[in-house]
Amino acid sequence: MANVVLVGTLDTKGVAYGWLRERLLRAGVEVVLVDAGIRGEPRVPADVSRDEVARAAGTELARVRAADRDTAVATMARGAEAVVLRLHAEGRLHGVLAVGGGGGTALATRAMRALPLGVPKLMVSSVASGEVAPYVGSSDLTMMHSVVGVTGINRVSAPVLANAVEAVAAMAKAFARSSLRGGPPARPGAGSRPLIAASVAGVTTAGVDAARDRLTALGYEVLVLHTGGAGGRTLEALAGQGVFAGVLDLTLDELADDLCGGARTAGPGRLRAAGRAGVPQVVSPGALDMVRFGPLETLPERARYRRVRIHDASVTMTRTTEAECAELGRRVAARLRASRGPTAVCVPLRGLSTLGAPGGPYHDPAADRALFAALRDGLRGSAARLYDYDTHINDPSFGRAAADRLHAMIGAQRAVA
């Protein structure tokens, strides 16, 4: 029998959770109801009490209640994470469902993000129509908009929650069946072919496609991650877990967004995990010639007098300046100098993106030269190797050369091991 774990605050959302439990039982799954509430009394009985959740966080409920709200929620989120991981280890979790507003969403999604890839995770939230990256992170959890606040059952919430029940029940049953056939879905990298991560944006697609085709022919499985913020965070998270045999990081525009206040940053952890884990990596400064902002009307004043390009209604881009390119070169070099594994930097001297190609709107040889010079200076004396290519990043020969270099590095590392 499949088991669905419900995680929530049974003081404020107890009516909804009681309704969800009854519907899930009728849908043919077992239910474990975890109460992570703090203040008021639970409206329905729980299978895992709030006292147990607090103890799982290493404290007592009385201390949680004495703390301020933010601290209390963070503590119960930590406890819920521990409870959910224990249930998963015991084989009593084939899916997780939660409902809530901002606080409940933050609490439940922390527990969901801790679960392995492939375990069904569904969050029904009143904040799901906004920016959900902090809740999703690099996990595979699904956010579903509740439309109205989940304080009870009404003519709007009932069909929404009914759909959530049917969805998580079906996913949990499928996950349970896969477990009975020999375990849950394998973690990435556990297949017969070594797994490679490749970063890509629309402006570097042709070069990355050529590299992917080459690596596939060489016997690898290539996981392509789009650098929109979430893609970079996912790459870093999985690289840190030792999932990849190698990383082909040819697209670094998330670093430019991070430096210049753009909209698609992956945060300060970008371009660090593979190096820390000793994973062979081939890096290129692809797409560092641009910064991505939101709609045109949101463009900061400081960027309005640059070479502005409207990509679509939601994305406006500007060209990075010579000074910014120099700083980006220094940042890339500093992160790669710390690498514990084989590292190569492949520099396409004729352009970093489709926009930066000769004749393109972002073609700026002086800015590119500042970037390349800072890279060379920053890597001098390190174990990382820099290779110049008299090509554009989207020239298929560049992609194939980068792939061949990564293949050789992986082979050399394995020969030593």
C-alpha positions as semicolon CSV with decimal commas, in nm:
position;residue;x (nm);y (nm);z (nm)
1;M;0,000;0,000;0,000
2;A;0,129;0,344;-0,090
3;N;0,179;0,590;0,194
4;V;0,128;0,965;0,162
5;V;0,268;1,190;0,435
6;L;0,076;1,507;0,513
7;V;0,285;1,783;0,671
8;G;0,115;2,089;0,815
9;T;0,000;2,306;1,100
10;L;-0,309;2,143;1,245
11;D;-0,406;2,444;1,452
12;T;-0,461;2,684;1,162
13;K;-0,512;2,433;0,877
14;G;-0,660;2,139;1,069
15;V;-0,995;2,139;0,889
16;A;-0,827;2,120;0,548
17;Y;-0,588;1,847;0,661
18;G;-0,871;1,638;0,805
19;W;-1,052;1,669;0,471
20;L;-0,735;1,575;0,280
21;R;-0,678;1,267;0,495
22;E;-1,030;1,138;0,434
23;R;-1,000;1,194;0,059
24;L;-0,662;1,023;0,044
25;L;-0,791;0,719;0,230
26;R;-1,080;0,701;-0,017
27;A;-0,825;0,726;-0,300
28;G;-0,666;0,403;-0,175
29;V;-0,351;0,521;0,004
30;E;-0,244;0,512;0,366
31;V;-0,183;0,844;0,539
32;V;0,067;0,964;0,798
33;L;-0,036;1,306;0,931
34;V;0,249;1,514;1,077
35;D;0,157;1,814;1,293
36;A;0,411;2,097;1,279
37;G;0,183;2,351;1,443
38;I;0,307;2,576;1,721
39;R;0,052;2,793;1,902
40;G;-0,311;2,679;1,907
41;E;-0,446;2,332;1,969
42;P;-0,467;2,085;1,677
43;R;-0,809;2,065;1,514
44;V;-0,762;1,699;1,416
45;P;-0,551;1,417;1,569
46;A;-0,205;1,359;1,422
47;D;-0,002;1,045;1,368
48;V;0,316;1,238;1,449
49;S;0,252;1,502;1,712
50;R;0,401;1,849;1,731
51;D;0,587;1,740;2,044
52;E;0,758;1,468;1,838
53;V;0,840;1,719;1,565
54;A;0,997;1,957;1,816
55;R;1,203;1,674;1,967
56;A;1,318;1,575;1,618
57;A;1,455;1,928;1,591
58;G;1,649;1,878;1,913
59;T;1,430;2,083;2,145
60;E;1,099;2,085;2,335
61;L;0,768;2,231;2,222
62;A;0,758;2,470;2,519
63;R;1,084;2,629;2,405
64;V;0,956;2,655;2,050
65;R;0,643;2,834;2,172
66;A;0,852;3,078;2,374
67;A;1,053;3,185;2,069
68;D;0,956;3,449;1,814
69;R;0,749;3,334;1,516
70;D;1,031;3,315;1,261
71;T;1,253;3,113;1,494
72;A;0,965;2,885;1,588
73;V;0,874;2,815;1,226
74;A;1,238;2,747;1,134
75;T;1,270;2,504;1,427
76;M;0,957;2,311;1,340
77;A;1,066;2,304;0,976
78;R;1,391;2,142;1,085
79;G;1,197;1,889;1,290
80;A;0,955;1,816;1,006
81;E;1,252;1,754;0,777
82;A;1,395;1,500;1,023
83;V;1,058;1,325;1,060
84;V;1,001;1,306;0,684
85;L;1,349;1,163;0,624
86;R;1,292;0,902;0,894
87;L;0,959;0,797;0,742
88;H;1,124;0,770;0,401
89;A;1,406;0,556;0,542
90;E;1,148;0,329;0,706
91;G;0,965;0,279;0,375
92;R;0,656;0,462;0,502
93;L;0,668;0,750;0,258
94;H;0,582;0,726;-0,112
95;G;0,467;1,086;-0,151
96;V;0,427;1,412;0,044
97;L;0,141;1,661;0,030
98;A;0,110;1,991;0,215
99;V;-0,112;2,299;0,203
100;G;-0,047;2,644;0,343
101;G;0,033;3,011;0,312
102;G;0,377;3,168;0,334
103;G;0,483;3,020;0,667
104;G;0,334;2,678;0,603
105;T;0,489;2,668;0,257
106;A;0,835;2,753;0,390
107;L;0,801;2,488;0,659
108;A;0,673;2,202;0,442
109;T;0,893;2,264;0,141
110;R;1,207;2,246;0,355
111;A;1,106;1,890;0,443
112;M;1,024;1,812;0,080
113;R;1,355;1,945;-0,053
114;A;1,542;1,706;0,176
115;L;1,389;1,402;0,005
116;P;1,563;1,231;-0,288
117;L;1,487;1,314;-0,649
118;G;1,188;1,116;-0,774
119;V;0,992;1,102;-0,448
120;P;0,656;1,273;-0,525
121;K;0,627;1,612;-0,355
122;L;0,325;1,842;-0,395
123;M;0,280;2,180;-0,223
124;V;-0,059;2,353;-0,255
125;S;0,007;2,714;-0,164
126;S;-0,146;3,058;-0,181
127;V;0,199;3,194;-0,280
128;A;0,247;2,957;-0,575
129;S;0,153;3,222;-0,833
130;G;0,453;3,435;-0,735
131;E;0,829;3,379;-0,708
132;V;0,866;3,018;-0,592
133;A;1,242;2,963;-0,636
134;P;1,314;2,989;-0,260
135;Y;1,062;2,714;-0,193
136;V;1,155;2,481;-0,479
137;G;1,533;2,525;-0,472
138;S;1,698;2,256;-0,682
139;S;1,441;1,989;-0,595
140;D;1,169;1,833;-0,809
141;L;0,879;1,941;-0,590
142;T;0,562;2,065;-0,758
143;M;0,392;2,391;-0,657
144;M;0,015;2,419;-0,708
145;H;-0,171;2,748;-0,662
146;S;-0,449;2,722;-0,404
147;V;-0,625;3,029;-0,556
148;V;-0,773;3,115;-0,213
149;G;-0,631;3,089;0,136
150;V;-0,643;2,733;0,269
151;T;-0,833;2,803;0,591
152;G;-1,115;2,559;0,525
153;I;-1,314;2,386;0,255
154;N;-1,530;2,596;0,024
155;R;-1,652;2,598;-0,334
156;V;-1,313;2,723;-0,459
157;S;-1,074;2,528;-0,240
158;A;-1,260;2,194;-0,264
159;P;-1,193;2,123;-0,634
160;V;-0,836;2,249;-0,607
161;L;-0,759;2,024;-0,310
162;A;-0,945;1,732;-0,469
163;N;-0,716;1,758;-0,772
164;A;-0,414;1,766;-0,541
165;V;-0,534;1,450;-0,364
166;E;-0,583;1,260;-0,689
167;A;-0,247;1,376;-0,822
168;V;-0,039;1,282;-0,518
169;A;-0,226;0,953;-0,470
170;A;-0,153;0,849;-0,828
171;M;0,212;0,953;-0,800
172;A;0,256;0,774;-0,467
173;K;0,104;0,451;-0,603
174;A;0,337;0,458;-0,903
175;F;0,635;0,529;-0,678
176;A;0,537;0,240;-0,446
177;R;0,508;0,003;-0,741
178;S;0,854;0,102;-0,863
179;S;0,987;0,036;-0,512
180;L;0,840;-0,314;-0,512
181;R;1,003;-0,385;-0,848
182;G;1,346;-0,324;-0,706
183;G;1,368;0,011;-0,537
184;P;1,270;0,371;-0,604
185;P;1,393;0,551;-0,915
186;A;1,770;0,557;-0,925
187;R;1,945;0,877;-0,833
188;P;2,096;1,064;-1,129
189;G;2,428;0,916;-1,225
190;A;2,338;0,565;-1,114
191;G;2,278;0,433;-1,468
192;S;2,514;0,242;-1,693
193;R;2,639;0,553;-1,874
194;P;2,839;0,818;-1,689
195;L;2,642;1,138;-1,641
196;I;2,766;1,479;-1,758
197;A;2,612;1,814;-1,664
198;A;2,611;2,080;-1,937
199;S;2,502;2,440;-1,881
200;V;2,324;2,618;-2,166
201;A;2,133;2,932;-2,260
202;G;1,960;3,017;-2,584
203;V;2,263;3,222;-2,689
204;T;2,503;2,926;-2,646
205;T;2,278;2,644;-2,766
206;A;2,459;2,559;-3,090
207;G;2,795;2,511;-2,921
208;V;2,651;2,313;-2,632
209;D;2,450;2,096;-2,873
210;A;2,769;2,006;-3,060
211;A;2,938;1,918;-2,730
212;R;2,641;1,712;-2,618
213;D;2,632;1,517;-2,943
214;R;3,003;1,446;-2,910
215;L;2,975;1,330;-2,549
216;T;2,675;1,112;-2,629
217;A;2,875;0,944;-2,905
218;L;3,155;0,887;-2,654
219;G;2,918;0,694;-2,426
220;Y;2,796;0,956;-2,179
221;E;2,449;1,065;-2,080
222;V;2,429;1,446;-2,087
223;L;2,200;1,636;-1,852
224;V;2,145;1,984;-1,999
225;L;2,064;2,257;-1,747
226;H;1,938;2,599;-1,857
227;T;2,105;2,888;-1,678
228;G;1,803;3,073;-1,551
229;G;1,896;3,069;-1,185
230;A;1,731;2,740;-1,095
231;G;1,943;2,558;-1,354
232;G;2,267;2,678;-1,202
233;R;2,153;2,596;-0,851
234;T;2,055;2,246;-0,962
235;L;2,391;2,193;-1,130
236;E;2,573;2,298;-0,814
237;A;2,355;2,085;-0,586
238;L;2,394;1,768;-0,792
239;A;2,765;1,823;-0,853
240;G;2,813;1,855;-0,479
241;Q;2,639;1,521;-0,429
242;G;2,889;1,347;-0,657
243;V;2,625;1,271;-0,919
244;F;2,830;1,373;-1,223
245;A;3,132;1,211;-1,384
246;G;3,214;1,552;-1,530
247;V;3,079;1,903;-1,577
248;L;3,076;2,095;-1,904
249;D;3,005;2,448;-1,782
250;L;3,006;2,650;-2,103
251;T;2,745;2,908;-1,998
252;L;2,807;3,141;-1,702
253;D;2,557;3,425;-1,747
254;E;2,421;3,362;-1,397
255;L;2,752;3,501;-1,267
256;A;2,699;3,823;-1,463
257;D;2,348;3,853;-1,321
258;D;2,488;3,800;-0,972
259;L;2,752;4,072;-1,017
260;C;2,527;4,329;-1,182
261;G;2,196;4,276;-1,001
262;G;2,030;4,081;-1,281
263;A;1,716;3,873;-1,248
264;R;1,853;3,523;-1,308
265;T;2,134;3,484;-1,058
266;A;2,205;3,138;-0,916
267;G;2,356;3,291;-0,603
268;P;2,710;3,306;-0,467
269;G;2,754;2,928;-0,479
270;R;2,774;2,913;-0,858
271;L;3,087;2,755;-1,011
272;R;3,207;2,606;-0,682
273;A;3,060;2,259;-0,620
274;A;3,236;2,059;-0,892
275;G;3,571;2,201;-0,784
276;R;3,509;2,119;-0,419
277;A;3,401;1,765;-0,508
278;G;3,703;1,703;-0,733
279;V;3,482;1,648;-1,039
280;P;3,655;1,707;-1,375
281;Q;3,521;2,026;-1,528
282;V;3,560;2,217;-1,852
283;V;3,448;2,578;-1,820
284;S;3,395;2,851;-2,077
285;P;3,299;3,218;-2,018
286;G;2,994;3,176;-2,239
287;A;2,726;3,448;-2,217
288;L;2,926;3,665;-1,978
289;D;2,867;3,942;-2,231
290;M;2,515;4,007;-2,101
291;V;2,302;4,070;-1,794
292;R;1,937;3,971;-1,782
293;F;1,676;4,189;-1,614
294;G;1,298;4,167;-1,600
295;P;1,053;4,361;-1,818
296;L;1,180;4,686;-1,971
297;E;0,998;4,900;-1,716
298;T;1,192;4,729;-1,435
299;L;1,534;4,809;-1,584
300;P;1,746;4,992;-1,323
301;E;1,834;5,353;-1,401
302;R;2,206;5,271;-1,413
303;A;2,146;5,024;-1,698
304;R;1,916;5,237;-1,916
305;Y;2,201;5,403;-2,107
306;R;2,373;5,081;-2,210
307;R;2,314;4,860;-2,511
308;V;1,967;4,744;-2,413
309;R;1,796;4,459;-2,593
310;I;1,439;4,341;-2,531
311;H;1,446;3,962;-2,548
312;D;1,074;3,925;-2,479
313;A;0,807;4,083;-2,261
314;S;0,963;3,947;-1,944
315;V;1,338;3,965;-2,018
316;T;1,550;4,271;-2,099
317;M;1,924;4,239;-2,150
318;T;2,218;4,477;-2,135
319;R;2,581;4,436;-2,241
320;T;2,839;4,392;-1,965
321;T;3,097;4,671;-1,954
322;E;3,472;4,637;-1,981
323;A;3,510;4,686;-1,603
324;E;3,241;4,431;-1,527
325;C;3,401;4,179;-1,764
326;A;3,736;4,222;-1,587
327;E;3,570;4,159;-1,250
328;L;3,388;3,855;-1,389
329;G;3,720;3,715;-1,512
330;R;3,868;3,759;-1,165
331;R;3,568;3,590;-1,002
332;V;3,573;3,293;-1,237
333;A;3,948;3,248;-1,189
334;A;3,924;3,270;-0,809
335;R;3,661;2,998;-0,795
336;L;3,845;2,769;-1,033
337;R;4,178;2,813;-0,853
338;A;4,019;2,640;-0,554
339;S;3,925;2,329;-0,755
340;R;4,042;1,996;-0,620
341;G;3,987;1,812;-0,946
342;P;4,097;1,851;-1,308
343;T;3,990;2,188;-1,445
344;A;4,021;2,342;-1,790
345;V;3,902;2,677;-1,922
346;C;3,823;2,694;-2,293
347;V;3,815;3,050;-2,427
348;P;3,633;3,122;-2,757
349;L;3,820;3,430;-2,875
350;R;3,566;3,529;-3,143
351;G;3,261;3,572;-2,920
352;L;3,076;3,448;-2,614
353;S;2,719;3,432;-2,742
354;T;2,505;3,474;-3,052
355;L;2,473;3,844;-2,962
356;G;2,847;3,883;-2,908
357;A;2,952;3,740;-3,242
358;P;3,126;3,971;-3,490
359;G;2,860;4,201;-3,629
360;G;2,625;4,124;-3,340
361;P;2,478;4,391;-3,109
362;Y;2,699;4,286;-2,817
363;H;3,022;4,243;-3,010
364;D;3,277;4,431;-2,796
365;P;3,637;4,311;-2,842
366;A;3,772;4,544;-2,572
367;A;3,534;4,408;-2,307
368;D;3,608;4,051;-2,414
369;R;3,981;4,115;-2,395
370;A;3,942;4,251;-2,041
371;L;3,762;3,931;-1,943
372;F;4,020;3,703;-2,102
373;A;4,313;3,894;-1,950
374;A;4,164;3,875;-1,601
375;L;4,106;3,502;-1,645
376;R;4,466;3,444;-1,750
377;D;4,608;3,654;-1,469
378;G;4,383;3,492;-1,211
379;L;4,466;3,136;-1,315
380;R;4,840;3,188;-1,348
381;G;5,026;2,946;-1,121
382;S;4,717;2,734;-1,051
383;A;4,645;2,375;-1,151
384;A;4,366;2,491;-1,384
385;R;4,462;2,507;-1,750
386;L;4,346;2,771;-1,997
387;Y;4,315;2,704;-2,371
388;D;4,242;2,963;-2,639
389;Y;4,034;2,876;-2,946
390;D;4,017;3,107;-3,247
391;T;3,646;3,038;-3,286
392;H;3,307;3,160;-3,170
393;I;3,141;2,973;-2,881
394;N;2,868;2,845;-3,113
395;D;3,110;2,706;-3,370
396;P;3,053;2,327;-3,360
397;S;3,428;2,274;-3,357
398;F;3,448;2,458;-3,024
399;G;3,179;2,242;-2,866
400;R;3,343;1,923;-2,989
401;A;3,685;2,035;-2,865
402;A;3,547;2,115;-2,519
403;A;3,377;1,774;-2,507
404;D;3,693;1,593;-2,612
405;R;3,892;1,775;-2,347
406;L;3,643;1,677;-2,074
407;H;3,645;1,315;-2,194
408;A;4,025;1,306;-2,174
409;M;4,022;1,454;-1,823
410;I;3,767;1,200;-1,700
411;G;3,971;0,916;-1,848
412;A;4,292;1,040;-1,690
413;Q;4,128;1,073;-1,349
414;R;3,990;0,721;-1,368
415;A;4,325;0,580;-1,477
416;V;4,488;0,726;-1,166
417;A;4,209;0,601;-0,941
